[in-house]
Amino acid sequence: MLIDAALQLTAEGVEVSSVRPRSPELTRDNAEPVALTGRRLTDAAEQGLLRSADLKRIQIAGRALVHGFAQMNLDGHLPRWCVEENEIERVAEGVLDLSIAGVAKP
């Protein structure tokens, strides 16, 4: 969900890095995905699906991963990593799958 939003902003040419960190708009826009990921992580933890009980750390790591990937795309770094425009979404999904595999119990 977060990567989809970041990729959509990138596709629309929105300069995400120019938004002030404490703007009311950003705070409002971030509240829903933060709450949603928090609920999903809580559900996963209650079902015993996570390796760690540190949900805040998992949530921040996921956000950092998504933000970093989106910023790499905005900054034009992905072609340097041999990621073509038509495969960005597939690569993003693979990166997220790899991260999820790292926090999920086998």
Phi and psi restraints in degrees (value plus and minus 20) as a CYANA .aco file:
   2 LEU   PHI     -86.8   -46.8
   2 LEU   PSI     -61.8   -21.8
   3 ILE   PHI     -85.4   -45.4
   3 ILE   PSI     -54.5   -14.5
   4 ASP   PHI     -82.2   -42.2
   4 ASP   PSI     -63.9   -23.9
   5 ALA   PHI     -84.7   -44.7
   5 ALA   PSI     -63.1   -23.1
   6 ALA   PHI     -84.5   -44.5
   6 ALA   PSI     -63.0   -23.0
   7 LEU   PHI     -86.4   -46.4
   7 LEU   PSI     -56.2   -16.2
   8 GLN   PHI     -84.8   -44.8
   8 GLN   PSI     -64.2   -24.2
   9 LEU   PHI     -80.9   -40.9
   9 LEU   PSI     -62.5   -22.5
  10 THR   PHI     -81.1   -41.1
  10 THR   PSI     -66.0   -26.0
  11 ALA   PHI     -81.9   -41.9
  11 ALA   PSI     -52.2   -12.2
  12 GLU   PHI    -104.3   -64.3
  12 GLU   PSI     -21.1    18.9
  13 GLY   PHI      58.0    98.0
  13 GLY   PSI      -2.6    37.4
  14 VAL   PHI     -94.0   -54.0
  14 VAL   PSI     109.9   149.9
  15 GLU   PHI    -107.4   -67.4
  15 GLU   PSI      68.4   108.4
  16 VAL   PHI     -80.5   -40.5
  16 VAL   PSI     -57.3   -17.3
  17 SER   PHI     -86.8   -46.8
  17 SER   PSI     -34.7     5.3
  18 SER   PHI    -106.3   -66.3
  18 SER   PSI     -26.6    13.4
  19 VAL   PHI     -97.7   -57.7
  19 VAL   PSI     111.8   151.8
  20 ARG   PHI     -88.8   -48.8
  20 ARG   PSI     115.8   155.8
  21 PRO   PHI     -77.8   -37.8
  21 PRO   PSI     -50.6   -10.6
  22 ARG   PHI    -129.8   -89.8
  22 ARG   PSI       2.4    42.4
  23 SER   PHI     -88.8   -48.8
  23 SER   PSI     126.5   166.5
  24 PRO   PHI     -78.9   -38.9
  24 PRO   PSI     -56.1   -16.1
  25 GLU   PHI     -84.3   -44.3
  25 GLU   PSI     -65.0   -25.0
  26 LEU   PHI     -86.1   -46.1
  26 LEU   PSI     -61.9   -21.9
  27 THR   PHI     -79.7   -39.7
  27 THR   PSI     -65.8   -25.8
  28 ARG   PHI     -84.7   -44.7
  28 ARG   PSI     -65.0   -25.0
  29 ASP   PHI     -86.4   -46.4
  29 ASP   PSI     -49.8    -9.8
  30 ASN   PHI    -103.5   -63.5
  30 ASN   PSI     -42.8    -2.8
  31 ALA   PHI     -79.5   -39.5
  31 ALA   PSI     -63.5   -23.5
  32 GLU   PHI     -86.4   -46.4
  32 GLU   PSI     -71.6   -31.6
  33 PRO   PHI     -85.5   -45.5
  33 PRO   PSI     -52.5   -12.5
  34 VAL   PHI     -85.0   -45.0
  34 VAL   PSI     -65.5   -25.5
  35 ALA   PHI     -85.2   -45.2
  35 ALA   PSI     -62.1   -22.1
  36 LEU   PHI     -82.6   -42.6
  36 LEU   PSI     -68.3   -28.3
  37 THR   PHI     -85.2   -45.2
  37 THR   PSI     -55.1   -15.1
  38 GLY   PHI     -81.6   -41.6
  38 GLY   PSI     -64.2   -24.2
  39 ARG   PHI     -84.9   -44.9
  39 ARG   PSI     -63.3   -23.3
  40 ARG   PHI     -83.9   -43.9
  40 ARG   PSI     -60.5   -20.5
  41 LEU   PHI     -87.2   -47.2
  41 LEU   PSI     -59.4   -19.4
  42 THR   PHI     -81.8   -41.8
  42 THR   PSI     -64.9   -24.9
  43 ASP   PHI     -79.8   -39.8
  43 ASP   PSI     -65.3   -25.3
  44 ALA   PHI     -83.3   -43.3
  44 ALA   PSI     -60.6   -20.6
  45 ALA   PHI     -85.3   -45.3
  45 ALA   PSI     -62.8   -22.8
  46 GLU   PHI     -83.3   -43.3
  46 GLU   PSI     -47.4    -7.4
  47 GLN   PHI    -108.9   -68.9
  47 GLN   PSI     -19.1    20.9
  48 GLY   PHI      51.6    91.6
  48 GLY   PSI       9.6    49.6
  49 LEU   PHI    -114.0   -74.0
  49 LEU   PSI     -27.0    13.0
  50 LEU   PHI    -128.5   -88.5
  50 LEU   PSI     127.7   167.7
  51 ARG   PHI     -91.3   -51.3
  51 ARG   PSI     -53.6   -13.6
  52 SER   PHI    -138.5   -98.5
  52 SER   PSI     129.7   169.7
  53 ALA   PHI    -113.1   -73.1
  53 ALA   PSI     -21.0    19.0
  54 ASP   PHI    -104.7   -64.7
  54 ASP   PSI      60.3   100.3
  55 LEU   PHI     -85.1   -45.1
  55 LEU   PSI     -56.8   -16.8
  56 LYS   PHI     -82.7   -42.7
  56 LYS   PSI     -62.0   -22.0
  57 ARG   PHI     -85.8   -45.8
  57 ARG   PSI     -61.1   -21.1
  58 ILE   PHI     -83.0   -43.0
  58 ILE   PSI     -63.3   -23.3
  59 GLN   PHI     -83.7   -43.7
  59 GLN   PSI     -64.2   -24.2
  60 ILE   PHI     -87.0   -47.0
  60 ILE   PSI     -60.7   -20.7
  61 ALA   PHI     -81.6   -41.6
  61 ALA   PSI     -61.5   -21.5
  62 GLY   PHI     -83.8   -43.8
  62 GLY   PSI     -62.4   -22.4
  63 ARG   PHI     -84.6   -44.6
  63 ARG   PSI     -61.5   -21.5
  64 ALA   PHI     -83.2   -43.2
  64 ALA   PSI     -60.2   -20.2
  65 LEU   PHI     -82.5   -42.5
  65 LEU   PSI     -68.6   -28.6
  66 VAL   PHI     -84.3   -44.3
  66 VAL   PSI     -65.3   -25.3
  67 HIS   PHI     -82.3   -42.3
  67 HIS   PSI     -64.7   -24.7
  68 GLY   PHI     -82.3   -42.3
  68 GLY   PSI     -63.2   -23.2
  69 PHE   PHI     -84.3   -44.3
  69 PHE   PSI     -65.4   -25.4
  70 ALA   PHI     -82.3   -42.3
  70 ALA   PSI     -60.6   -20.6
  71 GLN   PHI     -86.7   -46.7
  71 GLN   PSI     -58.5   -18.5
  72 MET   PHI     -79.0   -39.0
  72 MET   PSI     -60.7   -20.7
  73 ASN   PHI     -86.3   -46.3
  73 ASN   PSI     -67.0   -27.0
  74 LEU   PHI     -79.1   -39.1
  74 LEU   PSI     -59.6   -19.6
  75 ASP   PHI    -102.4   -62.4
  75 ASP   PSI     -21.5    18.5
  76 GLY   PHI      57.3    97.3
  76 GLY   PSI       1.9    41.9
  77 HIS   PHI    -101.2   -61.2
  77 HIS   PSI     -44.7    -4.7
  78 LEU   PHI     -80.0   -40.0
  78 LEU   PSI     -60.1   -20.1
  79 PRO   PHI     -79.8   -39.8
  79 PRO   PSI     -51.1   -11.1
  80 ARG   PHI     -86.1   -46.1
  80 ARG   PSI     -41.4    -1.4
  81 TRP   PHI    -121.2   -81.2
  81 TRP   PSI      -1.0    39.0
  82 CYS   PHI      42.0    82.0
  82 CYS   PSI      15.5    55.5
  83 VAL   PHI    -128.7   -88.7
  83 VAL   PSI      92.0   132.0
  84 GLU   PHI    -101.4   -61.4
  84 GLU   PSI     138.6   178.6
  85 GLU   PHI     -72.3   -32.3
  85 GLU   PSI     -61.7   -21.7
  86 ASN   PHI     -96.0   -56.0
  86 ASN   PSI     -24.7    15.3
  87 GLU   PHI    -138.1   -98.1
  87 GLU   PSI     -12.1    27.9
  88 ILE   PHI     -78.8   -38.8
  88 ILE   PSI     -67.5   -27.5
  89 GLU   PHI     -83.1   -43.1
  89 GLU   PSI     -63.2   -23.2
  90 ARG   PHI     -83.5   -43.5
  90 ARG   PSI     -62.9   -22.9
  91 VAL   PHI     -86.0   -46.0
  91 VAL   PSI     -61.5   -21.5
  92 ALA   PHI     -79.4   -39.4
  92 ALA   PSI     -63.8   -23.8
  93 GLU   PHI     -82.8   -42.8
  93 GLU   PSI     -60.1   -20.1
  94 GLY   PHI     -84.8   -44.8
  94 GLY   PSI     -60.0   -20.0
  95 VAL   PHI     -83.8   -43.8
  95 VAL   PSI     -64.0   -24.0
  96 LEU   PHI     -85.3   -45.3
  96 LEU   PSI     -61.5   -21.5
  97 ASP   PHI     -79.3   -39.3
  97 ASP   PSI     -62.6   -22.6
  98 LEU   PHI     -82.1   -42.1
  98 LEU   PSI     -62.3   -22.3
  99 SER   PHI     -85.8   -45.8
  99 SER   PSI     -63.7   -23.7
 100 ILE   PHI     -81.9   -41.9
 100 ILE   PSI     -60.7   -20.7
 101 ALA   PHI     -80.8   -40.8
 101 ALA   PSI     -49.5    -9.5
 102 GLY   PHI     -93.4   -53.4
 102 GLY   PSI     -46.2    -6.2
 103 VAL   PHI    -122.7   -82.7
 103 VAL   PSI     -35.1     4.9
 104 ALA   PHI    -104.3   -64.3
 104 ALA   PSI     125.7   165.7
 105 LYS   PHI     -89.0   -49.0
 105 LYS   PSI     123.7   163.7
